[in-house]
């Protein structure tokens, strides 16, 4: 057998294995996600809704905790 044939054959086998592994991984992830949703009653739509609410809340009151980590002016380092 020629090297070209071996390379082409290897490439086809490799692609087939990758496709099978990718499909199996996708099916496993979907199954795991559905099991998690059933067990914990998790709905991705709720997460998305909460993210929007947090974003809206932060945008409406951006100064409520702005700079809270900054030291107060009473802790200034004296100049030498």
C-alpha positions as CSV (number, residue, x, y, z in Angstrom):
1,X,0.0,0.0,0.0
2,X,1.2,3.5,-0.8
3,X,1.7,6.2,1.8
4,X,-1.0,8.3,0.1
5,X,-3.5,5.5,0.6
6,X,-2.5,5.0,4.2
7,X,-2.7,8.8,4.9
8,X,-6.2,9.0,3.3
9,X,-7.4,5.9,5.1
10,X,-6.1,7.1,8.4
11,X,-7.7,10.5,7.8
12,X,-11.1,8.9,7.1
13,X,-10.9,6.7,10.2
14,X,-9.8,9.6,12.3
15,X,-12.6,11.8,11.1
16,X,-15.1,9.0,11.7
17,X,-13.8,8.5,15.3
18,X,-13.9,12.2,16.0
19,X,-17.5,12.5,14.7
20,X,-18.6,9.5,16.9
21,X,-16.8,10.9,20.0
22,X,-18.3,14.4,19.4
23,X,-21.8,12.9,19.0
24,X,-21.4,10.8,22.1
25,X,-20.1,13.7,24.2
26,X,-23.0,15.9,23.1
27,X,-25.5,13.2,24.0
28,X,-23.8,12.7,27.4
29,X,-23.8,16.5,28.1
30,X,-27.5,16.7,27.1
31,X,-28.3,13.8,29.4
32,X,-26.3,15.2,32.3
33,X,-28.0,18.6,31.9
34,X,-31.5,17.1,31.8
35,X,-30.7,15.0,34.9
36,X,-29.5,18.1,36.7
37,X,-32.6,20.1,35.6
38,X,-34.8,17.3,36.9
39,X,-33.0,16.9,40.2
40,X,-32.7,20.6,41.0
41,X,-35.6,22.0,39.1
42,X,-33.1,24.3,37.2
43,X,-34.5,26.4,34.4
44,X,-31.9,28.3,32.3
45,X,-34.5,31.0,31.5
46,X,-34.6,31.9,35.2
47,X,-30.8,32.4,35.2
48,X,-31.1,34.7,32.1
49,X,-33.9,36.7,33.7
50,X,-31.9,37.2,36.9
51,X,-28.9,38.3,34.9
52,X,-31.1,40.9,33.1
53,X,-32.5,42.1,36.5
54,X,-29.0,42.5,38.0
55,X,-27.8,44.4,35.0
56,X,-30.8,46.7,35.1
57,X,-30.5,47.2,38.8
58,X,-26.8,48.1,38.5
59,X,-27.4,50.5,35.7
60,X,-30.2,52.3,37.5
61,X,-28.1,52.9,40.7
62,X,-24.4,52.8,39.7
63,X,-23.3,55.1,42.6
64,X,-24.8,53.0,45.4
65,X,-21.6,51.1,46.1
66,X,-19.2,52.9,43.8
67,X,-15.8,53.3,45.4
68,X,-16.7,51.4,48.6
69,X,-13.3,49.7,48.6
70,X,-11.4,53.0,48.3
71,X,-9.8,54.2,51.6
72,X,-11.4,57.1,53.2
73,X,-9.7,60.5,53.2
74,X,-8.9,60.2,56.9
75,X,-6.4,57.4,56.1
76,X,-4.2,59.6,53.9
77,X,-0.5,59.0,54.1
78,X,1.2,62.0,55.5
79,X,3.7,63.8,53.2
80,X,7.3,63.8,54.4
